Amino acid sequence: MATCGEVLVKILQNYGIDTIFGIPGVHTVELYRGLEEVSIKHVTPRHEQGAGFMADGYARSSGKVAACFIITGPGMTNIATAMGQALADSIPMLVISSVNRTHQLGLGEGHLHEMPAQRNLVAGVARFSHTLLRADELPMVLAHAFAVFNSERPGPVHIEIPIDVIQSSADHLDITPFALPSAPGPSAQAITSCIEWLKNARQPLIAIGGGSIKAANDVIELAEKLDAPVINTVNAKGVLPYSHPLAVGGSSSCPAVRNALQAADVVLAIGTEFGETDYDYFFEGRVEIKGKLIRIDIDSSQLIRNIRSDLAICSDASQALQALNRFFDRPASGGTGAVRAKKIRDELQATRDTGYEKFFEAIQTALPDVIIAGDSTQPIYYAWLHYETEKPRRYFHSASGFGTLGYAIPAAIGAKLAMPESPVIGMIGDGAAQFTIGEMAAAVEAKLPVIFLVWNNNGYGEIKRFMEEGDIPQIGVDIYTPDFIGLGEAFGCNAVVANDINQLKKELVAATTRRLPTVIEVKQHHFIDSKKENKGPEIRALNL
């Protein structure tokens, strides 16, 4: 007899899942029975939150979906934070969990790992959560999950399976993948109106978010045809290479970019939700657009959130942009788009800090094609504004959106598993590192030469400064700082301290030649002079 658990992994493989992050438990062991028969790689994190962050980093760096196998009860409460971050940033993730036996559900009799309504808890951090009550429905429910990943706004999907259903017979099931729906395309009427407005625009501006990441080539083509500067959110860094003359970079919360949004006569927004952490992180009020606003988004409900549009196009970004690109020709030379983009870039560059600039320049010089997974730490706040890339999926962080801590270490592990040929850095502060430092053991076990770069300012430095400036007693921010070199070595990592820029470059390069992870600790005072640090409004506002 083939059990439901055995058949499940075969169906996952048929849908292209090649990696599972999971911690086996007494309620999930049946999910592991058939793993040896498929080519799916299993990675064991040290905490279910780590499993979720690994799946998140895996998807962000590669665009591929990973699965998580999670136990009932505490396993699901542990992974909920990671699912919340993924939901906020529209990152696909398939979470398969167990739940108590069918006849025990909702009784509250105190069974192992029992929650009164596990699915209700998880539903708030998932695109959908489903309880599988019969093995016969497994193929259809999994097809529903992959339909979401393929044709809707992505995010975590949760499927819980009672223990008795996991163990039930399923060898009669058809494991052939369903034909998945394609993403929606734009209506002809909407495209006609969009073309008319863009054709008559004199100062068009394109605003892109994470929903544009799969349409990078289409974005570049349309920007060039419209001669329009392009602004981006964090999740769209690199969609338009920063070296491109129409690229603005920076953050849409910066005054220079907000002013540009006001000055444009037509703004074309692609896959961006106009959320607070991207467009109003300095709490100046919602961004104002005085010209016409055209929004393209795969999620119809998103098109009416945060800001009123003049034209709302519910569509996959690629399909909408390809329809527009078929109409427009490349303009003759002499357009003003590059000049407008440079003006905004110059204003942004005037707020840059020398110390952080040298720090990130050293990273990009040593590792030109690096992927950075960032946490809520001082250099990441700076990178939010000023770190730019030439390719998409080369920088992402947890500081915006849901804003979790402890993300970077496991997310970097997931990214390295997905992109083994690329150097990967998990950049994290000394405080946040203590949330998930145990995942270093998972990286050693998987023999991943990932880099954990720990920015050490001996506590919650940015919160401490915020308290100082607000005349608030500095309670809870001067936390004990462990020996990160000793901890790294204890976990089996290579561990070094970099005291200056040249040493940092040397250690970064050396880390890529090793077969195991490397912890590089940098002390903030060796790289940033707090007395000379840029205290412009953008930097100060990010010290939260």
Summary of the structure (lengths in Angstrom):
residues: 544
radius of gyration: 23.9
end to end distance: 56.8
largest distance: 75.0
contacts: 2041
relative contact order: 0.11
helix: 43%
strand: 15%
